[in-house]
Amino acid sequence: MKIEPKRCTLKNGKEVLLASPTAKDAAQLIAYMKKTAEESENLVRYPEELVLTLQDEERMLENIEKNERECFVSAFIDGKIKGNASLSCIGEHIKLKHRCGLGMAVFEEVQGIGLGSLLMDEILDHAVKFGYEQIELEVRADNEKALSLYKKKGFEECGQIYHGFKLKNGEYVDLLMMICRLK
């Protein structure tokens, strides 16, 4: 679903536009995903695993816009995407329709100025509007910044996936499962 654009001010005084990205943003989104994958081992993909074409990304954006229970929001600072968050349905079966998943990433250069918090608030608001009762995510157990934000926004740990990530160097990293009850 396309969200209404919203202008906000960050802790550093910079203005940010929260809006649904469109097909014209597809190339910038692909570059954004590659950069966040290069910056952080906290995300599920390595940069070389991003093999999306422009058409793939445009199609994905169109599909999200058509879906009444999913949304994708980008944070634009000076016209450039600096962060993203997405909300997706866990499943359309009756037993799953009350649950949704959250994905989020923010460039390192803009961490600590409230951007993640704004994106999270936007996603939580839409999850409630869409009728979800529970929002879920997985996070590296050692990602203190993310854990702090998620807990501040009402998420609770509900489980652990031992060796959830296996890094290129052979090291294993545990993942925490977290939920936020919306109802």
LINNOR-V255225 format. One record per residue. N is the residue number from 1. D_FIRST is the distance of its C-alpha to the first C-alpha in Angstrom with 2 decimals. Layout:
BEGIN
{{N | D_FIRST} {N | D_FIRST}}
END
This chain:
BEGIN
{{1 | 0.00} {2 | 3.74} {3 | 6.24} {4 | 9.68} {5 | 12.26} {6 | 14.99} {7 | 18.52} {8 | 20.54} {9 | 23.99} {10 | 24.96} {11 | 28.29} {12 | 29.98} {13 | 29.17} {14 | 26.76} {15 | 23.74} {16 | 20.30} {17 | 17.12} {18 | 13.93} {19 | 11.08} {20 | 8.33} {21 | 10.84} {22 | 11.35} {23 | 13.87} {24 | 16.64} {25 | 16.05} {26 | 16.47} {27 | 20.20} {28 | 19.91} {29 | 17.47} {30 | 20.04} {31 | 22.81} {32 | 21.08} {33 | 20.78} {34 | 24.42} {35 | 25.63} {36 | 24.12} {37 | 25.59} {38 | 28.89} {39 | 28.94} {40 | 28.32} {41 | 29.44} {42 | 26.91} {43 | 24.15} {44 | 24.26} {45 | 25.10} {46 | 27.97} {47 | 27.51} {48 | 29.34} {49 | 26.95} {50 | 24.13} {51 | 24.80} {52 | 21.48} {53 | 22.00} {54 | 20.16} {55 | 19.09} {56 | 17.85} {57 | 15.63} {58 | 14.36} {59 | 13.69} {60 | 11.85} {61 | 9.49} {62 | 9.11} {63 | 8.66} {64 | 5.85} {65 | 4.04} {66 | 5.71} {67 | 5.35} {68 | 5.27} {69 | 6.78} {70 | 5.77} {71 | 5.05} {72 | 7.73} {73 | 9.88} {74 | 13.14} {75 | 16.25} {76 | 18.20} {77 | 21.89} {78 | 24.03} {79 | 21.37} {80 | 21.36} {81 | 18.83} {82 | 20.63} {83 | 18.19} {84 | 14.88} {85 | 13.20} {86 | 10.74} {87 | 9.96} {88 | 10.51} {89 | 12.09} {90 | 15.84} {91 | 16.49} {92 | 16.04} {93 | 19.72} {94 | 20.86} {95 | 22.50} {96 | 19.48} {97 | 16.49} {98 | 17.27} {99 | 16.84} {100 | 14.21} {101 | 15.05} {102 | 14.84} {103 | 15.77} {104 | 16.97} {105 | 19.56} {106 | 21.26} {107 | 24.10} {108 | 27.51} {109 | 28.51} {110 | 26.08} {111 | 26.49} {112 | 28.24} {113 | 27.07} {114 | 24.21} {115 | 21.26} {116 | 20.44} {117 | 20.82} {118 | 18.40} {119 | 15.68} {120 | 16.58} {121 | 16.54} {122 | 13.02} {123 | 11.86} {124 | 14.33} {125 | 13.26} {126 | 9.69} {127 | 11.49} {128 | 13.76} {129 | 11.41} {130 | 9.89} {131 | 13.61} {132 | 14.48} {133 | 18.14} {134 | 18.59} {135 | 17.04} {136 | 19.09} {137 | 20.12} {138 | 23.20} {139 | 25.15} {140 | 28.53} {141 | 31.22} {142 | 32.78} {143 | 29.75} {144 | 31.05} {145 | 28.70} {146 | 25.57} {147 | 27.38} {148 | 28.42} {149 | 24.94} {150 | 23.53} {151 | 26.56} {152 | 26.29} {153 | 22.77} {154 | 24.13} {155 | 23.84} {156 | 26.93} {157 | 28.47} {158 | 28.67} {159 | 30.21} {160 | 31.30} {161 | 31.15} {162 | 34.47} {163 | 34.50} {164 | 30.71} {165 | 30.89} {166 | 33.86} {167 | 34.23} {168 | 36.01} {169 | 39.16} {170 | 39.31} {171 | 38.44} {172 | 36.35} {173 | 33.88} {174 | 32.80} {175 | 29.22} {176 | 28.42} {177 | 25.87} {178 | 24.34} {179 | 22.44} {180 | 21.35} {181 | 21.81} {182 | 19.44} {183 | 21.57}}
END
